Amino acid sequence: MSALRPHSATTALPHIVAVGFKRINKMLQELAPDFADRASVDVLDMGFEQAVSRVRDMQAQRPIDVVVSAGSNGAYLRQHLDMPVVLVKVGGFDVMQALARARRVSHNIGLVTYEGMAPDLAPFAELLDMGLVQRTYRTEDDAQACVLELKALGVQALVGPGLVADLADQAGLAGVFLYSTDAVREALEDAVEVARAARIEQAKRERLNTILAQLSDGVIAVDQQERIQTLNPTMAQWLGVSPQAWLGRKLTDVCPELSLQTTLRLGVQDLEKIERIKGKALIVNRMPIVEQGVLTGAVLSCQDPISIQRVDRHIRTRI
């Protein structure tokens, strides 16, 4: 594993953690230096539960922008980590290259991939002049069973991710690694772009929060699923809650009287309604957020009628 770098508040580079065993780990280690000017890449030679635990520990020490992994390992990480996980994609050219390498070993070839990774190549087997048998797996036990089954069927060369290729070697078959260097490089490129886009959005959100913090109106903004994205200090004070405690939660679940579900469903404004929220009479506005013609969320703003009257009286006394 590459050395972890000390975190600094001024660190501008995205922090990417690449996770993979043996063969793909070697590729990741070789490619990581190529991204040194655009990202800080740490490579872990582990997977599944161990990788989840390690990534969480690293996240506690220094924020991680994106995780990169592949196959069943990547699917497991995506399911168990609360952060973006970019998977190494298997392209048709990668598959054909791997099959060509396997064909130099034997006419009888097996292709074992994680569920949903590769297309059905059986119709092309005759054109490729090979006896091709395909299987898919979800767990390591599934992969082991596939390898033993194909060996019993007379398969001599087995194409698959690192797990499958290693199991094939252990079973006395020729294991051919499915992933290409280009595919792994593309995944790292995607991770850099995901991190860059997320940081741009975070910067926008921070600027917006700074503006909203200065308002005397209470404001809540939600996404398409009505998850709270922004809750300004004025609204938090009226509701008697901590903004951080509500961020990411569904508005209807935490405060049904402020629900924005109808606004999200109909995409129409509902303005200047007098409502009693937490025992306080407020003027409430509900508005959809539309970006480039697409409804992406909604915003609720509240005004205190007493404050409005006070400002009105102040203005009148100065006229």
N, C-alpha and C positions, 0 to 999 in steps of 0.2 A: 504494500500500500504506500502511496506517495505520502510524504510528510505533511501533516496538517499545518496550515499557516495561522499565525495569531490573528485574531479578529481586530479590526480597527474601524472606528466610526467613519474614517475617511475612505475605506476600501470601496472602490467603485466597481470592481469586477464581480460579475455574478459567481455564485458558489454552486458548482455542479458536482454531484456525487455519482460516479459511474460504478455499477455493481455487476459482477459477473465472475464465473468460475474459469479457471484454467485457460482454455483456448480463447474465449472472447475477452478474458481478463488481459491476456497478452496483447491482443489488439488494442484494447483500451489504454494500456500502459504505453504502447508505442505511439498512439495518436494524441494522447493528452498534451504533450509538449507543444504540438502544433496550435493549440488553442490558448497558449499562455498569455497572449496579448489581449484576449477577449474574455477569458473566464479562468477562474481558479478551479481546477478539476482534481478531485480526489478519487482514487480508484480502490474499490474494496474487492478482495478475493474471497467472497462469501455469498450466501444467498438465503432466501426464505426467512425463517424466524430470526436467525442470527443477524442477517442483514437489516431487518426491520429494527431490531434492538439497537444495533450499532448506529444506524442512521438517526434514530431518535436521540441517542446520546450526543451525536455530533450536532444535531439541530439545537440542542439545549446549550451547547457551547458557542455555536456560531450559526446564524440562519442559513439554511440551504434553499436555493432558488428552485432547483430541478434535480430529479434523480433520473439516470439513464440505465436501462437494463434490457433484457431480452427474454423471449420465450416464456416458459412457465414461471421462471424466477421473476421476470418483469410483471407478469400478470398478478403474482402473489403480492409484490410490493405495491402495485397500483391499488390493490384491494385493501391493504392494511396500513398504508401511509397517507397522512392528510397533507399531501403536497403533490405538485405535478410530477408524473412519472412518464418519461418519453421512452417508447419501446423501439428497439432496432427492428426495422421492417425488412421482410424478405421479399425481394422483387423477383419477377419472372427470370430475369437475367442471372440472378444469384442462383436460383434453382437449377437452371440449365447448365451453368458452369460447374456446379457441384455434381450434377448427374454425369456430365462429361468426364470429370475426374474419376467418378466411380466406375464408369464404363470401361476405363482403361484397366481396371482391376478385374471386373467380372461382367458377364452378360446379365446375370441375375442380381437385380438391385432392389433395395428397399428404401423408401422415403418415409421417415417417421418425423412428424412435426407436431408442435403444440397445437391444440384444437383451434381451427380457424386461420392457421398461418399460411398454408399453401393451397393452391388450386388443385382440382382433380386433374392429374396428368395422364390417367389411364388411356384416354382416347389417342394420345400422342405417343404412347409407348412403342407402337409398331413403327411409326415414322422415325423414332429415335433409335430403332434397332436394339431394343433391350427388353428384358422381362422385368417389368416394374410393378412392385407391390407397394401400396400406400397404406399407412396407418396413422392415427392421431392419438394423442395422449393428453391427460390433464395432470396426473401426478407422477412422481418418480417411479412408483410401483407399476403404474400403467405403462410407462416407457420401458421398464425392465421386461414386462410381459410381452410387449410388442417385439422387442429385440429377440427374445427367446422363441417366439412364434415364427418370426421370419427366418431365423436360423434353421428351425425345423423344416421350413418350406424350401430350403436350399439356397436362400439368399446368402451371397458372399460379401457384398459391399453394401454398407448402410449409410445413407445420407441423413443428416439431422442436425439439430442444435448441439451445443457442447455436451450436454447431459447424454444425449443419444449416442453421439460419436464415441464418448468415453465408455459407455455401456457396451457398445459394439466391439470396441477393442478388447474389453475384458472378456467378451464372449468368444474371442478368436476370430471375429470378422474384421473387415477393413472399415473403420469408421471415417467417414468423410464429413468434414465440418461444413455446415450449410451457409453460415454468414460470411460475407465478403468484407474486406477492409473498407470498401466504398460505402457499404450499408451501415457499418458502425460509425464511420465518419459523418454520414448524413444524419444519424441519430444525435450525435454531439452537436452538429450544426443546428438541428431543430431545437435542442435543449437551450442553446445560446439565444436563439430567437424567442423561445417561450419566456425565458428569464428576462430578456430585454423588454418584451411587451408587457410583462407583469410589473416590471419596475416603472414603466411609463404610466401604467394605470394607477399604481400606488402613489406616484408623485402627483398625479391629477387629483386623487382622492385626498391627499394631504393638503393640497392647495385649497380644495373645496372646503375641507373641514376647518381650515384656518379662517376662511371667509365666514362660514356658518357660525363659528364660535363667537363672532362679533355681533351677530344679529340678536335683537330682542325678541324676535319671533321664534317659536319652537318649530323645529324641522326634523322630519324623519324621511329618509329615502330608502327604497327597497328595490331588489332586482325582480326579474320576471317570476321567480318562485316566491316572492314576497319576503325574502330573507333581508333582514335589516343590514344595510350597507353604511348608513350614516345616521347618527342620532346626536344632535347638537346639545351643548350644555344647558341652554334654556329649556328645551323639551325634557331633558333628563331631570332637571330640577323640578319642573312641574309634576313629572311622573314619580319622582322620588326614587330614581334608579341610577345605577352606574352605567354609562354608555357602553363600556366594555362588556358588561354582563349581558347585554341584549344583542350586540353585533353578531350577525350570522344566524340569529334565530328568526323564526317566522313571526311576523308582526301580529297576525291573528291569534297565535298561540299565547303570546305574552300580554297582549292588550286588545281583546276583541273589539272594544268600542272604537279603536283607531283603524280597524281593518281597511286594507287597500285592495282587497280581492275583487270587489266590483269594478274599481277603477282599472285594474289589470285586465279583467275580463272584457269590459266594454270599451276601454280606451278613451273615455270621455271625462271632461272636467266636472267637478262638483264643488262649487265655490260659495264662500261666505255663509256657511251653515252654522247656526249657534248650537253647540253641543256641550254637554257637561262631561268633562273628563277628570276622573279622580276627584270629583266634588267641586271642580272649578269650571265655570262657564267660559267657553272659548269660542272664537270665530275660527272655523275650520275650513281649509281648502284642500281638495284632493285633485291631483293632476297627473296624467300619464307622462312618462318620459319617452319621447320618440327620437331615435337617432337614425338618420338616413332612411326615413320611412318605416323603420322597424321599432315596435314597442319594446323597450328594454328594461322598463321598470316603472316606478311611480313615486311621487313625492307628496307628503302631507305636511302642510304648514299650519300653525296655530297662532292666533293673536289674542292677547288679553284685552277685552273690551274696555276695562278700567284704564289700562295704559293708553289706549287710543283716545279715550275721553280726556285724560290728563293732558296729552299732547295737544289735543284740539283746544282745550281751555287755554293752554300756554300760548298757542299761536294767536288766539283771539285777543288775549291781553296785550300782545305786542303789535297788533294791527292798529 
